[in-house]
Amino acid sequence: MKALYFAWVRERVGRAEEELDPPSTVATVGDLVAWLSQRGEDYARAFEKPAAVRVALDRVHARSDARIAGVKEVAFFPPMTGG
């Protein structure tokens, strides 16, 4: 699946996008965030507060318990505020 990173998530991870191939034990958004946070110091910093990162699966907002099977694109971004 393709991963997209936006705003401070992108800055902490150090890239705007990448292809991911998580192990079969990674079944939900929460599992994916936990797996990513173990990929190195930059990822650990980006996902140190999972509640502060929003996720979209194939351009639809998703909660941490959402299943990722068959997803082509996952996007990570901070909460947005109006102004």
NORMO-V42891 format. One record per helix or strand of 2 or more residues. SS is the DSSP state (H for helix, E for strand). FROM is the first residue (numbers start at 1). TO is the last residue. If there is no record, write none. Layout:
ss-><SS;SS>
from-><FROM;FROM>
to-><TO;TO>
This chain:
ss-><E;H;E;H;H;H;E;E;E>
from-><2;7;17;29;41;50;53;60;73>
to-><5;13;19;37;46;52;57;62;78>
